């Protein structure tokens, strides 16, 4: 895991600088995060005993989008790092649109954290989150939150000069893309003693869908990346910024989701076909720029765009016949973050 960046005074060196977020009491930053995934079925092949069969008619596609807006208000700092933060989730939600032939379904994503303020305290051994305003979420919704900014995962350790490069491991990329807290933002719906989802009669839970990318393509992928410092004085709307070029990628075989999961858990997973014992491989690539204000010592924006491809092979026995199904889905992925400094309210 990428080690924690030690925040220190910004030291200007010949051609280089230490890039780290400055944490100080009463500093407040507002972050807007948007994730978008579109996948369309480009190949659907069905064979029975080696002979091509007609597949399902019509095209299929999935479009999943999420938006998170939260405010971080630093309450306590120790050795340059925030140890107590009040995080207010102004908005957390999204939508999943699926099309299969002539049928379509639109489902809203809901989060128990929308409108909730958490107080996050980092101790020597663990970090604990407590809801202090706006609601009383529990369980998974209070897990995995950190006191420091998720975008810190993209910064270099120590001093950096133009053209410097550094590697990003899977944990760093997952943190930067908010995938490490997907289970907290969109926890799967709780099941009743009768085995059904909460909300009625063992059937589908009423209202919007809670599951997000918790068990989905983006979260379950194994990531890696490379960062390159292009400049320390890029002018971004009048602000001198470090301009960092990012290339992130993921590929491999996608583990099958556990049986019994709700539809929401597949919100960011291709759901054109649900088949037992299938082999699913994936390729994802994202590129873009990350801007960090050198003087103000805080992130400003992140903009990533890229592509995704998922290929699924399944072979099954039906009576005396062997049926093989081959599905390819291809599409686009985007991830954007905007950061703005706000006047912090005094702790109540």
N, C-alpha and C positions, 0 to 999 in steps of 0.2 A: 504494500500500500504506500502511496506517495506520502512521505513524511510531512508532518505539519510545518508550515512555513513560520519561522520565527519573525515576528514583527519587530522592526528596529527603526531607528531614525533613518530617513532617506539620505544616503550618502552619495553625492555626485562624484564619480570617478572619471578619469579621462576616457571618454567614449562609452561609459557604462553607468549603471545605477542599480541599487537594490530595490526591487519591486515587491512591495508588500502592502497590504491594506492596513491603514492606520485605524486602530480601535481606541476610542476615547469616550469617556463617560458623557452621556447625553447625545452622542452622535446617532442620527437616524437616517436610514437609507430605505427607499421604497423600490422594490424590484417587481417588474412585470415579466412573466415567463410564458412563452407560447410554444407549444409543440404541435406539429401537424404531420400526419402520416397518411398517404394515399397509396392504395394498392389495387391494381386491376388484373384480373385473370387474363393472361395472354396465351396460355396453352391449357387445354383440357382434353386429354387423350384417355380413352377407355378401350381396353382390349380384353376379349374373352377367348381363352385358349389360343392366343396369338393372332386373333383376327380383330381388326379395328371395328369398334362399335360406335354408334351415334351417341355422343355425349348429351348432357342436359342442354336444352336450347337457351339462347340468350346469353348475354355477358354477365359478369359478376364483378363487384368492386367493393372495397371497404375504405371509408374515409373517417379517420379518428382524429379529433382535435381536442386539446386541453389548454386551459389558461389558468395561471396562478398569479395572484397579486398579493404580496405581503410586505409589511413594514417591519424593519428591524430597528429597535431602539436599544442601544447599549446602556446597561445600567451599572455594570461593574467590570473593571479591567484589572488583570494581574499579569505582570511581566509582558505587557504589550498585547496580551490576548484577552478576548472577551470571556468572562466566566459567568456572567448573568445577562441575559438578553430577553427583552419582551418582544415577541413576534406576533403581529396581528395579521391574520389572513383575511384580507378584504374581499377576495374572490377566489374560489377554487371550483372549477367545473369544466365541462366540456360536452362533446357530442360524438356519437358514433353513428355514421350513416352506412348502411349496407344494402347492396343491390344484388339480387340473384334472379336473372331472367326478368320476368315481369313483376317480380315481387321486390319490395323495398321495406326497410325498417329504419326509423330514426329513433335513437335512444339518448336521453340526456344522462350525463355523468354527474353524480352527486358526491359531495365530500362532507364528512362530519366536521371538518375544520373550517368551512366557510363561515366567516363572521366571528370566528373564535380568536381570542388572544391567549397565547401560551407564554408562560414564564419558563425559560430554559436555563438551567443552572448546571455548569460543568464542575464536577468535583475531581478529586485526584484519581478516583477509580472509575467513575461513570458519570454520564450526563442524564439528568432527569428533567422531564417536562411536566408542567402542571397547567391546566386550563384555569385562567383567572377571570375571564370575561367572555360573554357571548355564547356560552353553552358548556356542556360537560361531557365531551368525548372521552372515551376510555380505551383501554386495550391497545390495539395496533395503531390507532390514530396518534398516540403519544410516544411512539417508538421512533428511534433513528434520527431525531432532530439534533442539530449541532448548534453551537453558539456562534461559530465563525461562518463567513459567507461561503456558499458553495462554489463561487467562482474563484476562490483562492486556490482551488485544486489545479487551475490552469497556469498559475504563476511559477516562475523559476525559483529555485532555492539559491540564496546568495546573490552576488552581483551578476548582472547580465549586460552584455554589450550587443550592439547591432550585429545581426547575422548569427547570434548565439542560438543553438537549438537544444531542446531537451525532450526526453521521452515521457509519455503519459501512460501509466498502466491502466488496467481495466477499472480498478477502484477509483482512480482519479477521474477518468472519463465518466463513469457512472455518477459520481458525485456532481460533476460539472453539469450534467444533463438532468439532474434531479431524479435520476432513476433509483438512487439509494433510499429515497423517501416515498416512492410510489405507493408502497404498502400503507404508509401513514396517511397520505393525501387521499387515496382511494382504496381503503381496506375492503376486502371481500365481505359481502353481507353475512351477518351472523345467522347460523341455522338454529331452528327451534329443536326441541327435544324430539319432535316427530320427524326430523330430517329435512324439513322444507326450509326455504329461506324465510327470514323474518318478514312478516307482513302479510301472512295469510295462507292457511290451508295447505301447506306443503308445496304450493305452486310458486310461481314467480312473484318476487316481492313487488308490491305496488310502488308507483312513483319512478323516479329516475334510477339509473343503474349506478351502483357505487364502485364496482371494480374498475380500475384503470389499467395501467401497464404492469400491474403487479406480477402477472404471470405471462406477460406478452412478449412480443418479438424484441422490442428495444431493451426491456429490462433483463431478459434472459440471455441476451447476446454477450459474448466475450469480446471486450473492447480493447483497443490499443490506439495510441496516437502520437503525433509529433507536433511540437510547437516550435516556431521560429520567430525571434524578435527582429522585425523588419526595421523599426525605427523607435527612437525614444522621444521624438519631438513632432509626431504627426499632428497636424492641426485638424481637430474634429470639432466643428462648430465653435471655433474660438478657444478651445481647450487643448493644451499640449498633452498628447497622449502617447503612451507606448503602444505601438501597433504590433500585434502578435498574430501571425498566420498559423492556422490550425488545420491539421489533416487527421481525421479520426476514421477508423474503420473497424469492422467486425465481420467475422465469417466463421463458419463451422456448422455443426449439426445441432439443431434445436431439440432439447429434451421434450418429450411428450408431456403435456400438462397432466397434473394429477386428476384422476377421474373424480367426478362429483362437483367440480368447480362450476360456478355460475357463468352465465353468458358474459357478465361484466368482466370476469377475469381474462377474457380473450379480447378485450376492447382494442388492444394494439396488436392483435395477432390475426393473420388471415383466417377468415372463418367461412370461406367458400365451401370447403369440404371438411367434414369431421369424420376421420377414418381411424379404426384401431390399428395399432402396430405399424404406423407409418414412419417413414424416414423423411425428416424435414431438414433441408440445408438452407442456409441464408448467407447473403452478402449485403453489407451496408457500408456506405461511404459518405462522409460528411466533410465539407471544407468551408472555411470562412475566416473571419477576422474577430479578434477580441481586442477591445480598446480599454486601456487603463490610464486614468488621469495621474500624471506623474506628480504634480504639485499637490493635488488634493488627496492623493494616495487612496484611491478607491476605483473599483471597476465602473465603467461607463456603459458599455454595450457588448453584446455578443451576437453574431449573426452567422448561422450555419445552414448550408443547403446541401442536399445530396440525394442519393438514390438508394433503393432497397430492392432486393430480389429474393423471393422465397420459392424453393422448389420442393415439391412433395411427391414421394413415390410410395405406393401402397400395393401390396399383393395379397389376395385373400382367396380362400376356397369357398365356393358356393356349390354344394352338391358335388357333382363330378367335374365341375369347371373351375378353372383358375382365372381370376379376374385381376387385371393390373390397371391401376389408375395413376396417371401422371399429370400433375398440376403445377403450373408456373404462374406466380404473381409478381408483377413488377410495378414500381411506382416511385414516389418522391417522399423525402423526409425533410423537415425544416425545424429549426430550433432557434428562437430569438429571445434575448434578454435585454431589457432597458433598466438602467439604474439611475435614480435621482436622489439627491440629498434633500432632506426635509428638516424643518424646524422641529426638534423633539419636544414632546410634552414632558413636563415634570412628572416624576414618579408619584403615583397617587398613594 
